[in-house]
Amino acid sequence: MAKNIMIQGTMSNAGKSLLAAGLCRVLRQDGYRVAPFKSQNMALNSFITADGGEMGRAQVVQAEAAGVAPDVRMNPILLKPTTDMGSQVIVNGVVRGNMKAAEYYRRKPEFFPAVQEAYESLASEYDVIVIEGAGSPAEINLKRDDIVNMGLAKLVDAPVLLVGDIDRGGVFAQLYGTVALLEEDERSRIKGVVVNKFRGDRAILEPGLAMLEKLCGVPVAGVMPYLHVDIDDEDSLSERFVRDGKAKLIDIAVARLPRISNFTDLAPFERFGNVSVRYVSSPRELGAPDLIILPGTKSTIADLCWLRQSGLEAAVKQAASRGTPLVGICGGYQMLGRSVSDPDGAEAEAGTSVAGLGLLELDTVFHGEKVQKQTWGRFGEVEGPLSVLSGMAYEGYEIHMGRSGESRPALSGRGNVYGTYIHGVFDASGVAEAVLEVLCRRKGVELSSLGAFDAGAYRERQYDILAQAARENLDMELIRRILEKRA
């Protein structure tokens, strides 16, 4: 059977998933066959495996780091929230129904065998299993029938690294408080603590680390820095705006709104060598692009006024009238409508109302409650030059305070003007390429002439960066002793 090590955290988002991915990569580099495992994951953002099973994306990332194919056994239970009180329950990749929280907790014991069988099956095929917990093991109200933290650690006899998030403050209290709330047999499973997301000089921490070791009775296994590891994009916002502004074979112009947000929406286009993504602030800079984007903004009304005053509004409308495709994302989508109003002062002065560009039939009203959700599906019937997107899969997220009617399609359009509330709308496989192919056909060039971005090589490089950080900042000798059950 495989060796194992479990990463538990003092809270959700303490960095367990990333640390587990880093260990998967390190161990793979050291010649082990490694698989990740998380018995129960709660997430809206899921993944479909090659055989049609559904699993959480965190374990997909960890599997990629380990160099193995994602497998539903790595995440035997996936909970996809459907309401504040209930979730869709997926076991071994198959939907078992929607359950309220009370029903799920009542039925949890019947899912124990699925968890154990999935783990044992993986353990018979791999050398090491890197296990990720969920939330905190010190959630004393949830310890009964626990199958994701210490309950699982006992079931599979796993030693534990406990991770705390210093970036959110109180890391010493997090770590010691968690240890103090555990039962003696649970405390004995913790073989080391990790301070995660540290910014600064470790020497400043040393007195606290020494006291922490004394209080917890286990060594500090490492202090991980705050990492900017990203499989999608590593450029900063400022770097985007100082790039060479020359148009390339396919030219995409993005309005450089003063309060621009979610600029990574355009990252899928930036990765093609012969595609320019230019951020423009004036009609002169706009030129004659192949596609115009009005991006997201933290203040739709203020940035709409800026667009108007800068002269870009008139230039954008003129380009659209000539047939140039125009896409508005979130705040940019709102700008394309007939009006934008803020009666309660959610973003602008209460009672403010301004006319939009009038290119789409929608009116936006701001409210105090923000829409924050992940979303996925397939585009409906799309008309005009981007009709190629009809029926294609998309995924992304919404975050906005304005409402533009009860329900809007993923991509609304009229003629060559389109709008969407979905950030990341171009991220799904094939979507950016489909848009670029349309632009290439309109220009009489081949898609192959745009160059290629090797997304796989980029991801591999990011995992290697993560692994290097783990090697440099964790006590890998201690971790090897933990794996051998000598610590």
C-alpha positions in Angstrom: 0.0 0.0 0.0 1.1 3.6 -0.6 2.7 5.9 1.9 0.6 8.9 2.7 0.7 12.4 4.2 -2.2 14.7 4.9 -2.5 18.5 4.6 -5.0 20.0 7.0 -5.6 23.6 7.6 -6.7 25.9 10.4 -9.5 27.3 8.2 -10.8 27.3 4.6 -8.5 28.9 2.1 -5.4 28.5 4.3 -3.6 27.3 1.2 -4.0 23.5 1.6 -4.7 22.9 -2.1 -1.7 24.7 -3.4 0.6 23.2 -0.8 -0.7 19.7 -1.6 -0.1 20.4 -5.3 3.4 21.5 -4.5 4.1 18.3 -2.6 2.7 16.3 -5.5 5.1 17.9 -7.8 8.1 17.6 -5.6 7.5 13.9 -5.0 6.9 13.3 -8.7 10.2 15.0 -9.4 11.8 12.6 -6.9 10.6 9.6 -8.8 7.5 8.6 -6.9 4.1 7.7 -8.5 1.9 10.2 -6.7 -1.9 10.7 -6.5 -3.9 13.4 -4.7 -6.9 12.6 -2.6 -9.7 14.7 -1.0 -12.5 12.6 0.3 -15.1 15.4 0.3 -14.9 18.6 -1.7 -17.5 21.4 -1.8 -17.2 23.5 -5.0 -19.2 24.8 -7.8 -16.3 24.6 -10.2 -16.0 21.0 -11.3 -14.3 19.0 -14.0 -15.4 16.2 -16.2 -12.9 13.3 -16.5 -12.2 11.4 -19.7 -14.7 8.7 -18.7 -17.5 11.3 -18.0 -17.2 11.5 -14.2 -17.4 14.7 -12.3 -14.8 15.8 -9.7 -13.5 19.0 -8.0 -11.0 21.1 -9.9 -8.5 21.3 -7.0 -7.7 17.7 -7.3 -7.5 18.1 -11.1 -4.7 20.7 -10.5 -3.0 18.4 -8.0 -3.2 15.5 -10.5 -1.6 17.7 -13.2 1.1 18.6 -10.7 1.7 14.9 -10.1 1.7 14.1 -13.8 -1.3 11.8 -13.7 -4.7 11.8 -15.3 -7.6 13.2 -13.1 -9.6 10.4 -11.7 -12.9 10.6 -9.7 -11.3 8.3 -7.1 -9.2 11.3 -6.1 -12.3 13.2 -5.0 -15.0 10.5 -4.3 -17.5 13.0 -2.8 -18.2 16.3 -4.5 -20.9 18.7 -3.0 -22.1 21.4 -5.4 -24.2 24.0 -3.5 -27.6 24.6 -5.0 -29.0 26.7 -2.1 -27.7 28.1 1.2 -29.1 24.9 2.8 -28.4 22.2 0.3 -26.2 20.7 -2.4 -26.1 18.3 -5.3 -24.3 15.3 -4.0 -21.9 13.5 -6.4 -20.3 10.2 -5.4 -17.5 8.7 -7.5 -18.4 11.1 -10.3 -22.1 10.3 -10.4 -25.0 12.5 -9.2 -26.8 11.0 -6.2 -29.4 13.7 -5.9 -29.9 17.1 -4.2 -29.8 17.0 -0.4 -30.3 19.6 2.3 -27.4 19.8 4.8 -29.3 17.9 7.5 -30.1 15.0 5.1 -26.5 14.8 3.9 -25.1 14.7 7.4 -27.7 12.0 8.3 -26.7 9.9 5.3 -22.9 10.5 5.5 -22.3 7.0 7.0 -23.6 5.4 3.9 -21.0 7.2 1.8 -18.1 6.0 4.0 -17.5 2.8 1.9 -17.2 4.8 -1.3 -14.5 7.0 0.3 -12.6 4.0 1.7 -12.8 2.0 -1.5 -11.6 5.0 -3.6 -8.7 5.6 -1.3 -7.7 1.9 -1.1 -7.9 1.5 -4.9 -5.6 4.5 -5.4 -3.2 3.3 -2.7 -2.8 0.0 -4.4 -1.7 1.7 -7.6 0.6 4.6 -6.4 3.6 5.0 -4.2 2.4 8.1 -2.3 -1.0 9.6 -1.6 -1.1 13.3 -0.8 -4.3 13.9 1.1 -6.0 17.3 1.5 -8.4 18.0 4.3 -11.3 20.5 4.3 -12.0 23.5 6.4 -10.5 22.9 9.9 -10.2 19.7 12.0 -11.2 21.8 15.0 -14.8 22.4 13.9 -16.0 20.6 16.9 -19.6 20.7 15.8 -18.8 18.6 12.7 -16.4 16.0 14.2 -19.0 13.3 14.5 -18.9 11.1 11.4 -16.0 13.2 10.0 -14.6 11.7 6.8 -12.5 14.6 5.6 -10.1 15.6 8.4 -9.0 13.6 11.4 -11.7 11.0 10.8 -10.1 10.2 7.5 -6.6 10.5 8.9 -7.5 7.8 11.4 -9.2 5.7 8.7 -6.1 5.6 6.5 -3.5 6.0 9.2 -2.2 9.3 7.8 0.3 11.7 9.5 -0.7 15.3 9.3 0.9 18.7 8.4 -1.2 21.5 9.9 -1.2 24.7 7.8 -2.1 28.3 9.0 -2.5 31.4 6.9 -0.4 34.3 8.2 -1.7 36.7 5.5 -5.1 36.7 7.2 -3.6 37.4 10.6 -3.4 35.6 13.9 -1.5 32.6 12.6 -0.1 31.6 16.0 -3.5 31.6 17.5 -4.8 29.7 14.5 -2.3 26.9 14.8 -2.1 26.6 18.6 -5.9 27.0 19.0 -6.5 24.2 16.5 -4.1 21.9 18.2 -5.6 22.7 21.6 -9.1 21.8 20.5 -8.2 18.4 19.2 -8.4 15.1 21.1 -5.1 13.6 22.3 -5.1 10.9 19.7 -5.8 13.5 17.0 -3.0 15.8 18.3 -0.6 12.8 18.0 -1.2 12.7 14.3 0.1 16.2 13.7 3.8 15.9 12.9 4.5 19.5 11.9 2.9 22.9 11.4 3.4 25.2 8.4 3.1 29.0 8.3 1.7 29.8 4.9 1.5 33.0 2.7 4.3 34.9 4.6 5.5 38.2 3.2 8.8 39.5 4.6 11.9 38.4 6.5 11.5 35.0 8.2 14.0 36.1 10.9 11.2 38.3 12.3 9.1 35.2 12.9 11.7 33.1 14.6 10.9 34.0 18.3 7.2 33.2 17.6 8.1 30.0 15.8 10.2 28.8 18.7 7.3 29.4 21.1 4.8 27.8 18.7 6.9 24.6 18.6 7.0 24.5 22.4 3.2 25.1 22.7 2.2 22.6 20.0 4.8 20.0 20.8 5.7 19.6 17.1 8.3 21.2 14.8 7.6 24.0 12.4 7.9 22.2 9.1 8.3 25.4 7.0 7.3 28.9 6.3 5.9 29.2 2.8 6.0 32.6 1.1 3.1 34.3 -0.5 3.3 32.9 -4.0 2.1 34.4 -7.2 1.8 31.1 -9.1 -0.8 31.2 -11.8 -1.4 28.7 -14.6 -3.3 31.3 -16.5 -1.3 34.4 -16.4 1.8 35.8 -14.7 1.8 39.4 -16.0 0.8 42.3 -13.7 -1.8 44.9 -14.6 0.8 47.6 -15.1 2.9 45.5 -17.4 -0.1 45.1 -19.7 -0.5 48.8 -20.1 3.1 49.6 -21.0 3.4 46.9 -23.6 4.3 47.8 -27.2 1.0 49.2 -28.5 1.7 48.3 -32.2 -1.1 46.4 -33.9 -0.2 42.8 -35.0 -1.8 40.5 -37.6 -5.0 40.4 -35.5 -5.5 43.5 -33.5 -7.8 43.7 -30.4 -8.4 47.1 -28.8 -9.5 47.3 -25.2 -10.8 50.5 -23.7 -8.4 51.5 -20.9 -11.1 52.5 -18.5 -9.8 54.4 -15.4 -11.3 51.8 -13.0 -10.8 48.8 -15.2 -11.1 45.4 -13.5 -10.8 41.7 -14.3 -8.3 42.4 -17.1 -7.3 38.8 -17.2 -10.5 38.2 -19.2 -8.3 39.0 -22.3 -5.5 36.7 -21.3 -6.5 33.9 -23.7 -5.9 36.2 -26.6 -2.6 37.6 -25.3 -1.0 34.2 -25.6 -0.9 34.1 -29.4 2.3 35.6 -30.9 0.6 37.5 -33.7 -2.4 38.8 -31.7 -2.1 42.3 -30.2 -4.2 43.2 -27.2 -3.9 47.0 -26.9 -5.3 49.1 -24.1 -6.4 52.4 -25.6 -7.4 55.7 -24.0 -8.2 57.9 -27.0 -9.8 57.8 -30.5 -6.3 58.2 -32.0 -5.0 55.1 -30.2 -8.1 53.1 -31.2 -7.1 52.9 -34.9 -8.9 50.2 -36.9 -8.8 47.1 -34.8 -10.4 43.7 -35.7 -12.2 43.5 -32.3 -13.1 46.0 -29.7 -13.6 45.1 -26.0 -15.3 47.3 -23.4 -14.0 45.5 -20.2 -15.2 45.2 -16.7 -15.0 48.2 -14.3 -15.3 48.9 -10.6 -17.5 52.0 -11.4 -19.6 51.7 -14.5 -21.2 55.1 -14.4 -18.0 57.0 -13.8 -16.1 55.1 -16.5 -19.0 55.5 -18.9 -18.7 59.3 -18.4 -15.0 59.0 -19.0 -15.5 57.0 -22.2 -17.9 59.8 -23.4 -15.6 62.7 -22.5 -12.5 61.1 -23.9 -14.1 60.7 -27.3 -13.8 56.9 -27.3 -17.6 56.5 -27.1 -18.1 58.2 -30.5 -15.1 56.3 -32.0 -16.3 52.9 -30.7 -19.8 53.5 -32.1 -18.4 54.6 -35.4 -16.3 51.4 -35.7 -19.3 49.3 -34.7 -21.4 50.9 -37.4 -18.7 49.9 -39.9 -19.1 46.3 -38.8 -16.2 45.9 -36.3 -17.2 43.3 -33.7 -17.7 44.9 -30.3 -17.9 42.9 -27.0 -18.8 44.4 -23.6 -17.9 42.4 -20.5 -19.8 43.1 -17.2 -19.5 46.9 -16.7 -18.7 47.2 -20.4 -21.8 45.2 -21.2 -23.9 47.6 -19.1 -22.4 50.6 -21.0 -23.7 49.2 -24.2 -27.3 49.4 -23.1 -29.8 52.3 -23.1 -29.2 53.5 -19.6 -27.4 52.9 -16.3 -29.0 54.0 -13.1 -27.9 54.0 -9.4 -30.9 55.0 -7.4 -29.5 53.9 -4.0 -25.9 55.0 -4.4 -24.4 51.5 -4.7 -21.5 52.8 -6.8 -22.2 56.4 -7.7 -24.1 59.2 -6.1 -27.6 58.2 -5.2 -30.1 59.0 -7.9 -27.5 59.1 -10.7 -28.7 58.0 -14.1 -26.9 58.2 -17.4 -27.5 57.2 -21.0 -25.6 54.2 -22.3 -24.2 53.8 -25.8 -27.7 52.5 -26.9 -26.3 49.6 -28.9 -28.1 46.9 -27.0 -31.6 46.8 -25.7 -31.1 46.7 -21.9 -31.4 49.0 -19.0 -29.2 48.5 -15.9 -30.1 49.4 -12.3 -27.6 49.2 -9.5 -28.6 47.6 -6.1 -26.7 47.2 -2.8 -26.5 43.5 -3.0 -23.7 42.2 -5.2 -24.1 39.2 -7.5 -21.2 36.9 -6.9 -21.4 33.4 -8.5 -19.6 31.0 -10.7 -21.4 30.0 -13.9 -21.1 27.6 -16.7 -23.1 26.1 -19.5 -23.4 26.4 -23.3 -24.0 29.5 -25.3 -27.4 29.7 -26.8 -28.1 30.8 -30.4 -25.6 33.6 -31.2 -26.2 35.7 -34.2 -23.9 37.8 -36.4 -20.1 37.3 -36.9 -19.7 35.4 -33.6 -22.4 32.8 -34.5 -19.7 30.2 -34.4 -19.9 30.3 -30.6 -23.5 28.9 -30.6 -23.7 25.8 -28.5 -20.1 26.0 -27.3 -19.3 25.4 -23.6 -18.3 28.3 -21.4 -17.5 28.7 -17.8 -16.6 31.7 -15.7 -18.0 33.9 -12.9 -20.2 36.9 -12.3 -19.5 39.7 -9.9 -21.6 42.8 -10.3 -24.0 45.1 -8.5 -26.0 46.1 -11.6 -29.0 44.2 -12.8 -30.0 44.3 -16.5 -33.3 42.4 -16.3 -34.4 39.2 -14.7 -32.3 36.8 -16.9 -29.7 37.5 -19.5 -28.2 34.9 -21.9 -24.5 34.1 -21.6 -23.8 36.2 -24.7 -26.4 38.8 -25.8 -26.0 40.2 -29.3 -27.5 42.5 -31.9 -25.7 42.6 -35.2 -22.0 42.8 -34.5 -22.4 44.1 -30.9 -22.3 41.6 -28.0 -22.4 41.7 -24.2 -21.9 39.3 -21.4 -21.9 39.3 -17.6 -19.4 36.4 -17.5 -15.8 37.1 -16.6 -13.5 34.5 -18.1 -16.0 34.0 -21.0 -13.1 33.4 -23.4 -11.3 30.9 -21.1 -13.0 27.7 -21.9 -11.4 25.4 -24.4 -11.8 26.5 -28.0 -13.7 29.8 -27.3 -10.8 32.2 -27.9 -9.7 30.2 -30.9 -13.2 30.3 -32.4 -13.3 34.1 -32.0 -9.9 34.4 -33.6 -10.8 32.2 -36.4 -13.7 34.5 -37.2 -11.4 37.5 -37.2 -8.9 35.7 -39.4 -11.6 34.8 -42.0 -12.8 38.4 -42.1 -9.2 39.5 -42.7 -8.3 36.7 -45.2 -5.6 35.1 -43.1 -5.1 31.6 -41.6 -5.6 30.9 -37.9 -2.2 29.0 -37.9 -0.5 32.3 -38.8 -1.2 33.7 -35.3 1.4 31.5 -33.7 0.6 29.2 -30.8 0.6 29.3 -27.1 1.6 26.1 -25.4 -0.8 26.2 -22.4 0.4 22.8 -21.2 4.1 23.9 -21.1 3.1 27.0 -19.3 1.2 25.1 -16.6 4.1 22.7 -16.2 6.5 25.6 -15.6 4.1 27.0 -12.9 4.1 23.7 -11.1 7.9 23.5 -11.2 8.0 27.0 -9.7 5.7 25.9 -6.9 7.8 22.8 -6.3 11.0 24.8 -6.1 9.3 27.1 -3.5 8.3 24.0 -1.5 11.9 22.6 -1.6 13.3 26.0 -0.5 10.9 26.7 2.3 9.7 23.4 3.7 11.8 21.0 5.8 11.8 18.3 3.2 14.0 16.0 5.3 11.3 16.1 8.0 8.6 15.5 5.4 10.5 12.4 4.2 10.7 11.1 7.8 6.9 11.7 8.1 6.3 9.7 5.0 8.4 6.9 6.3 6.5 7.2 9.7 9.8 7.9 11.4 8.8 11.3 12.7 
